[in-house]
Every structure is written in C-alpha cells, then in structure tokens.
Amino acid sequence: MADAAALIGAYLDSLAQQRRQSAHTVSAYRHDLDTLAGLVQESGVRDGVLGVMPHEVRRFVAKLHAGGLGGRSLARTLSAWRGFYRWLGQQGRVSANPVEGIRAPNSPKALPKALSPEETAKLLETPGDEVFDCRDQAMFELFYSSGLRLSELVQLDLGCLVDLREGEVRVLGKRNKERHVPVGSKACEAIAAWMQCRDAVAKPGETALFVGARGERISPRVIQQRLKRKALLSGLPLGVHPHMLRHSFASHVLQSSGDLRAVQEMLGHASIASTQVYTHLDFQHLAKIYDAAHPRAKRKT
C-alpha cells in the first residue's frame, strides 16, 4: 500500500515548485489532503488513497457535512482532493479521478436581515426639518408599511395612489405584474405631508411620486444614501438598506398574523417558497421570547 503522507508530500512539492503556489495555498491544500488521508484510514479503504472510489468520496463529504463543515468549505476541500487525484492520474497511480463530478451540498441561503420593531420605530420617528426629510419620511414609511421593493417605489407615479384615504397603492412588480397593496395610517399621513411639499421641488409635468433635488424621478442610489443617513442619525447600524425595511415588514406582519399567504400576496412573490424564508425569522423571534420567558430556558442565542 502506498504511503499517503509520501504521495501528499510529493504532490504539494509539485504545487510549490512547478505551479509556484504560495505557502498559504500549499498549507490549505495540506490540511484538506490530511483530512482525506484520515478519512481513508478510518474507513479501511483497500490500497489507501489510491483505492478510493466515488461512493466513498460521497460518504466522506457526508461525514464532514454532518460534522458542521459548510457548503463553501466542502467545495474548497473537494477542489483540493480533485487536484490531488488529477495529479495521481498524471503520474499513472490511478486510472480514474474518484472526485470528478462530485459536488458539495448547497450552502443554506442566508436569512434576510430585519430590524426589530423597536429599531424600526426609532428609525421612522427620528425627526428631520428639510423638505427632503419630508419626502424621505414618506418613502421609508411606505417601504415598511407595504413591503415595497426599491425598484417598485422608484417607479411609483402620482396615479398609483389609488385611494390614500382608504390606504391603498397600486404597484408594478417583477415581470410587470400589477398588485394593490394596503398602506398604513402612518405612511398615509407621511405621503400626504410630502404631497404638500412636492410641487415646490418637482419639475412641471413630472409624474413621479418621489423626486430628487433636480425635480425628476428619484434614483435608487439616492434612496439608499438617504436611508443610510437616516439610520446614522437614528443611531442604527450603517448596514440599513431599503430591502431591510421590506424584510422587516414581512417578518413583523408574519409574527403578528401568522398568515404566510397574505404576506406572499403583499410582497408580490410568485411562489410561496420565496416567502417561506420569513418563517425562519419568525421562529428566531419565538425562540428569543422562549429564552426570555421560560424559567428553565438556558439556551444561548
């Protein structure tokens, strides 16, 4: 049986000398290949690393994944193993690469970040005295009140305000799909206040509901910058962005109502699967309540 350490050492030497890989890269490869050698030894594979078959590689990956290694780390590990067996094939030591075609499991999607109700209130209740603070208040209240996407808010025209007294706005979403969404009383008040200021800054004939300093339709970039400024003035993290207000809307409505289908409809999701990510946010909220309230809850969050 060939000595795994000797084969790995020879391969790493070739990386360092012929392919001029950095010491850091070689060290990372050594770690991944030592892991492979350890798994092979534990499994008792005949002929050691030279006798590994694809089904055994899959078993090794499953074991590492169960041990907590994430999708990205596993992808890097498989890349190191694949390169090692490619080199062994070039040396005539193996007839086929057992790692070829084997992929790491997908990493779970990161949960969307949402502000807490208290943080959202702090953001929306921070006063401003400029005319564009009035506009910003209307935009941010509408983001949170109705869960709009940034592109949807930018595209809003004056005619989209179907009935402000009843609290309803018409939105053109992805794939030009139109939907009517409810607007909360605070957002309605903020929009009404902005409408009293808008004509003083909007160019004649401009149809956009929200305009920038030039009197034309506001750009997404300006909205992002203004929200960051508002978050800074409110003492909130600098990473606050428009989509975070959409996430906050979805998670807070779900926490209060538990109605996933209604949230799907308001967000304009074509598939319920897109909305189900918010059930995980809702569970995080419930877990925090449990930890705070249950007398024997000692879990760390």
ABEGO torsion letter per residue (X at the ends): XBBAAAAAAAAAAAAAAAAGBBAAAAAAAAAAAAAAAAAAAAAGBBGEAAABBAAAAAAAAAAAAAAGBBAAAAAAAAAAAAAAAAAAAAAGABABBAABGBBBBBBBBBBBBBBBAAAAAAAAABBBABAAAAAAAAAAAAAAAAGBBAAAAAABBAAABABAAAGBBBBBBBGGBBBBBBBBAAAAAAAAAAAAAAAAABBBGBABABBBAAGBBBBAAAAAAAAAAAAAAAGBBAABBAAAAAAAAAAAAAAAAGBAAAAAAAAGBABAAAAAAAAAAAAAAAAAAAAAABAABABBX
